[in-house]
Amino acid sequence: MKRVSRPRSLRLARLALLAVAIVVPATAFADFRLCNRTGSRVGVAVGYKDADGWTTEGWWNVAANNCETLMRGPLVARFYYLYAIDYDQGGEWAGKAFMCSRDKEFTIRGIGDCLARGYNRTGYFEVDTGEQKNWTVQLTEQGQSAPASPPTSQTKSGTPSK
């Protein structure tokens, strides 16, 4: 069998292309992410205002010491609002920005009259992204508070504690 040799210029071009593929970093994606830096599984809901008005969405289940992309693509707002529940220890991460939520998966348009529309009225905490195109929130046990008792839509979260 006769060996066919490739022209040297073709081999050099392939090596150069391989070198460029290794050296050039991958294109960065613009996303809104949450990293769960706790030892528990958490459920996360997010609220935001876009050109069509307010929307809340949930639930993302994020494993302990894991990250999850909540929204893909460039951020549409400067401020996002989060609410999270600790499935294993019973705590929550909440705030004073009241928006709608449900116990099951949801996408809800509008933040007013939650109870009258059959939703829960939930306190979300504010995240200021500074108008960046991507952002990652680090959820830690230090920002967690004890669960509200009894769980009603009118209760406020307590002072964050360990």
N, C-alpha and C positions, 0 to 999 in steps of 0.2 A: 504494500500500500504506500502510496506517495504522500508525504506530509506537505500540506499546503501552508505556507507561511503568510501571515498577514503583513501588510505594509507597516513599517515602523511608525509612520505618522498616525495610523489608525489606533495602534496600541497606545501611543502617547496621548491621543485625544481621549481615549477611554479612561486612562489613569488620571488625567486632568479633571474630567467630569466627576469621577469618583472622589477626588480630593475636594472639589467644590461642594459636593453633597455632604461630605463629612464636616467641613469647616463652617459652612453657612448654617446658622441656626434656623430652626423651624419657625415659621410665622407664628407670632403670638396671637392667641385668641383673646378677644375682649369678652369677659364673662363676669357675672356676679356669683361668687362662690362662698361657701361656708365650710369651715373646718371645725369639726367637733373635737376639741382637745380635752375631753373628759373620758372617764372610764365607763360611761353609760351610753346606751342607744338614745337618740333624741329624734323627736318629730319637729319639723320646722315649717312655719307658714311665713309668707312674705307679702307685703303690701307696697304699692307704688302708684304714682300718678303719671300717666302718659298722655298723648294727645287726645285720647278718648275719655279721659277722666280717671277716677280711682279704681284700682283692681286689687283684690287680695286672692292669693292662691296658696294651696297646701294639699297635701302634706308631703314633704320629703323626709324619708327615714334615713338618718345618717348614723352609721355604726360608730362605736367608740373609736377615738383616735383616727378618724377618717375625714376626708373632704368630699364635698358634693357640689356640682354646678347647679345653682338654683335657676339662673337665667343665662341663656346663651346669647352671645353677640354683644355689641357695644351697649353700654348702659343708656337707658332712655330718660333717666332722671338723676338729679343730684342726691335726693334723699330717698332711702328705702327704709322699710319698717319690717321688723322681724318679731316673731313670737315663737318660742321653742318650749317643748315639754320634755322632761327627762323621763323616759319610759321605765327605767330601772330603779331610780331613787325617788321619783315622785316630785322633783322640783320643777321650776319653770324659769324662763327668761322672759320678762314682760316689761311693759312701759306704760306711758300715759297717753299714747296716741291710739284712741279707740277706733277699731275697724271691725269688720265682720269676719267670722270664721264659721266652720262647721266641724263636727267630730269626724266626718269622713272626708275623702278627697273633694276638693272644691276649687272653683274659679268663680268669684263673686264680683260683679260690677257695682260700684258705688259703695260708700261707707256709711251712709245714713240709714236710720230706721232699721237697724239690724234685727232687733227683736220682732218688730212688726212684720218683717219679711221672712221670719222663720229661721234666722241665723243667730249665732252667739255674738255678743258684743265683747270683744277681746282687746286688751291693752297691749299694743306692740311697742317695741323700743326703736328709736330712730337711729339710723346709720347715715352719716354724712360722708358721701364718697368724694367730696371736693371736686365734683364734675370730672372725675377720672373716667376713662373708658372701660376699665376693669377694676374689680375690687374683691377682696377676700376678707370675710369676717371670721375672727377666731373666737369660738364659743368656749369659755372656760368655766370651771366650777366656781370661781370667785364672783362671777356675775350672776350666779343663780340664786333664786330666792325660794323660800318654802312655798309649797302650793297653797293657793287660796282655799279657805275653808269656810263655809261650804262653797263648792264651785258654782258661782252664779255669775251672770254677765256684769253685775254691778260692783263686784269686789275689786279692790286695788291690790296690786302686788306689794309685798312687804319690802323692807329695806334689804338690798342684796346682802346675803350672808353665805358663809361656807357651808 
